Amino acid sequence: MTTHHRQPLDRLAQAMIALLALVIGGMVLFGGPAASKVRDFTWQNRQIGAEDTAFLLTFSRPMDHTSVEQNLTIEPPLP
């Protein structure tokens, strides 16, 4: 009966495969996409008057303009 001895490189490769599989599995299970955040709001800490007709929001990542417009709410509602 012959015994098969794994070479050191084979053991290293198998260990790396197992480690990477665990890392990828952890990222899939626990590392969902990061939430986008507002980095800048042009009306922040300002007195807003009738002459102010638009504001700009700058996000931490690229955003879909239509989706942002559909989900934007202003509290309290403007008259």
C-alpha positions, 0 to 999 in steps of 0.5 A: 500500500502506498501513501500519498504525501502532499507536497508543501506547495500543495498544502499551501495552495489548499490552505489559501483556497480555504482561506479565500473561500472563507473571506469571500463567504464572509463578504457575501454574508456580512459585507453588503453594499455600503450605504450612500451618505450625503457629503454636502447640502448647500442649504445646510446651516443657512437661512432659506428665503423665497429667492432660494429656488434650488439646492444641491446634494453631494453624495459619497458615491454616484447616485441615480438622479431619478431614484434620488428625486423619487425618494426625496422628502422634505420635512416640514413640507414647503408651502 
